[in-house]
């Protein structure tokens, strides 16, 4: 039996090449080796205020993008989180078995809370819902970026605690392991290369969206921050901009950083950036074509309907076990 992978992405904006390199690039590659379950986590998105119509549109857009990236619905399960009620039901159980102090220590919570005047309870309770997203599917492996590692640790702590409290010597929930790409897992801003690339950055030149048109991509890469030295080599401390571009180039070209350093050791930044932009465009263009074919098609609805059906079957079976273990039955 194949091991199972679960991964969820918020429909809070079009993913960037940072999201692609850090996690999404691996999705299609993993589905031949694992039983993959991919979820559009729209319930996570409402931890901050959302426009209803925009959330609906982004949810569908992200689903189309998953398929365009190469997810095969015959091999993997793709569904929308809110169409599986067990997620919210199990999250309450997790909330009752995770301490407030554990939630307040979450780095992402502290970072997001510091940027907002009003913080919802949902933002604080984001990690227990994520823990149940994973636990409900008997997940063995979770592909994540480096910044999500703390959430996986909390998920593991919850599952270990739950099994110990309620399992009576038997593991009710499967303990997952994080899968973090060995390189390129953390892509930095094109304008502030010491800061992580983010789709919510107020400066659109700081990131490349997976749906950016080719000429937009070329302009953004051309304006990416480098330095005055003019030499292409990797030095994260002293040349963060160039180093970041090398990591991106490596991910999109399949060449190692060492190969790229050798290739561009006598070139200026202009040639290097131009070739990088073309490498990105050559990968993203066919993805974008497939995305636009799917976006408003009945095919996408059929895929999501089938995905929700399978997801409900698996999640409900796990929820029944959790409820029985705790005593939430007559």
N, C-alpha and C positions, 0 to 999 in steps of 0.2 A: 504493500500500500504506500502511495506517495505521501510524503510529509506535506502539511498544509501551510500555506502562506496567507496572511491577511494584511491588507494595506488600505488605508483610507486617506483621501485628500479632500480638503474643504473646497466648496464652490464659492470661495470668497474673492475670486478674481482669476484671470487667465494665468496658468502656471508659467514660470519663467524657465530659462535654460538651466538655472540653478536647481529648480525642482526636478527638471528632466535628468540632469546629470546625477543629482543626489539620490534619486529613487526611481523616477518614472521610466528612465532608460532601461532599467532592469526588468520591468514588468513583463514585456513580451518574451524576453530571454528566459525568464523563470518558469513560464507556464508549461514548458515541455518537461521540466524536471519535477515540478511540484503541483499539487492541487491548489490553485490560486484563487483567492476570493478578494475582489477589489470593490471598495465601497466609497460612494460619494457621501461624505459625512456632513450632510446639510444641517443636522441638529447641532453639531459643533459650531457651525457658522453663526448661529443666533445667540452665541454667548456675547456677541456685540450686536448693536442695532443694525438691522438689515432692511433694505427696501424689498417688499414682498415680490414684486414683479421681477426685480433684478435677481433676487435669489433663485427664483424659478428658472429664469433664463440661464443663469450661470450653472445651475445644476444640470440642465440639459446639455449645455455647451461642454461641460467637463465630461459628461458621459460620452458624447461624440468624440471628444479628444482621446479618451481612453482607447476606444476602438480604433481610431486613426493611428494611434501609436503602435498598433499591432496586437492588441488583446483579441484573442479568438474566443468568441462565446461558446464554441464547442469544447474548448479546453479549460476556460476560466469562467468564474462567476462574477458578473458585474451587476451591482444593484445600488439603490438609493437608500440611505440609512433610515429615513423617516417612514419608509414602506415596510420596515421590520420593527414592530412595536416592542419586541423583546429587548432591544437596546436600551430604551428608556426604563423598562421594568427592571432589568438587571442592574442598571446604574444605581437605582435606589438601594439595592442590596449592597453594592460596593460602597456607597456613601456611608452606610451603617457599619462598615468594617474598615474604614480608612479614617485616620485621625485628622483633625483640622490642621495640626502642626505640620503634617506631611504635605498637605495641600498648599499651605502658606509658604513652604520652602521651595516650591516649584519656580524655577528661574523664569520660565515663560510667563507665568502668572504675574510675578513681580515686575517684569519688563512691560507687559501690557497694561497692568494696573497703574503704573507710573505715568503712562501716556494719556490716561482717561480721567475726566472729572468725576464720573460716576461709574462704579464697577458693579456688574451684575453678580449675583450669587453663582450664576451659571459659569462665569469665567473662572471662579475659584474651583468649581466642581467639574471642570473640563476633564481632568485626568481620570476620575472614576468612570465616566462615560467611555473614555478611550480604553480603559482597562477592560470594560465589558464588551466593547466592539471586538476586542481581541479574544477574550475568554469564551465568548459564545460560540465561536467556530472551532474550538479545540485546536487553536493555532499553535504550530510548532515554531514558525519563523516570522518575524516582522521586519520588512525592509524599511529602514528609517534613515534620515539624515542625522548627523552627529548631534544636532540640537534637540532631537527627540529622545535621546538615550535616557535622560532622566525620567521621562514618562514611562518608558519600558521597564525601568528599574522599579517604579512604583507599581506598575502592573504585576510584575513578578512578586513583589512584596505582598500585594493583595491576594494573589492566587495561592501563595505559600500559606498565608494566614488563614484563608478560607478553607483550604484543604485540611489544615491542622485543627481548626476549630470544629469543622462540621463533617470531615471525611471519615472519621472513625477508622483510621488506618488505611483508607482508600483515597486516592487522588480523584476528586470530582472534576476539577478543572486542570487542563493541560498547561504546563509551565512553558512559556515561549522564550525564544532567544532572539536578540536583535540581529539583523543582517545589515551591516554598514559597508558601503562600497569602500574598497581599499584606497582609492584615489578619487579626487573630484567630488567628494561627499559634501564639501562646503565651498560653494562658489560665492565670491565676493562681489560687491557693488562695482560697476564699471567706473563710477565717479568717485567713490570713497572706498578704495580697495582694502581698507582695514575693517570694513563693515560688511556683514553678510548681504548678499543680493536678496531683495525682497520685492514681491509684486505690488506691495502697498507703499513703496517708496514714493515720496512726493515728487521726486525728480524722475521723469520717464526715461531720461538718458542713462539712468543707473542700472537698468535691467533690460534684458531682451525677453519679450514674451514669445511663447511658442506660436502665437498667431500673428506676430509682427510680419508685415509684408517685407519682401527681400530688400527693397531700397531703404526701408526703415532700419533693418538690421545692419546694413552696410554703414549707414550714417551713425548709428549708435556705437558700433565697433570702432569706426574712424575717430570718434570723439572720446573714446575710453582713455582714462588717465594712465599715463606711463611714467616717464621721468626724462631727465635731460641727457642721460648717458648715451642713448641710442644703440645699446647693445642688448641682444635678445639672449638672456639666460635666466635660469631659475634661482632666485634668492628672496625668499619670502619676507625676510626682515628688512632688507635694504631696497628691494625692488618689488613691493607688493603688487603693483599694477601689472607689470610685465609677467610676474609669476602667476597671477590669477588668469591672465589671458593664455598663458601656456597650458594651464590645467584645462581650461575650456577647449583650447585647440586640440589637445590630446584626446579629450572625450569625444569630440566630433569627427576627428580624422582617423582615430585608431592608432596613431603614431605615439610612441613614448615621448616624454618630455626631453629625454636625452637626444632622440632622433630629431626633434624639432629644433633644439639648440644647435645641433650640427648643421641642419638645413638652412637656418637663418643667421648663422654666426657672422656672415659678411653682408647681411641685409639690414636696412634701416627699419624703423617701426612702420613706415608706410606700407612696404611690401608685406611685412608680417601681418599687419592688421587686415590688409586687403584679402590675403589668402585665408585668414581666419574667418572673415565674414563669408567668403564663398563656401568654406567648409560647413558653416552653420546653415547657410541657405540651402545647400545641396541635401542636407538631412531633413530640414523642416518643410521644404516645398511640397514633397509628396504627402507628408502628414497633413498639411493644410488642405490639399486637394481632397483627400479622403474625408476630412472633417466636414467640409462644406457639403459633400454628398450626403452625409449622415444627418446633419443637424436637424432638419425638419422632416426626416423620412420616417415612414411607418416601421422600417427595419430597426431603427433605434428603440422604438417603443416595444417591439417584440423582444429584443434583447434584454431590456430592463425588466419587462414583465416576467420573463423566464428566470432572470437572475433573482428577482424578489421572491419568486416561488421557492427556488432552491434554498435561498438564504433563510427564509422563514422556517423551512423544515429543519434545518440544522440548528438555528438559534433557539427555536421553541423547545427542541429536545433537550438542549443544555439548560435552558431556563427551568424546565420541569425538574431536572435533577437538582438545581440550586434551591428551588422552592421546597422540594421534599427534604433536602438536607437541613434546611433552616427550620422547617416546621410550618411553612406558609401553605398548608393544606388542611382540609377538614379531617 
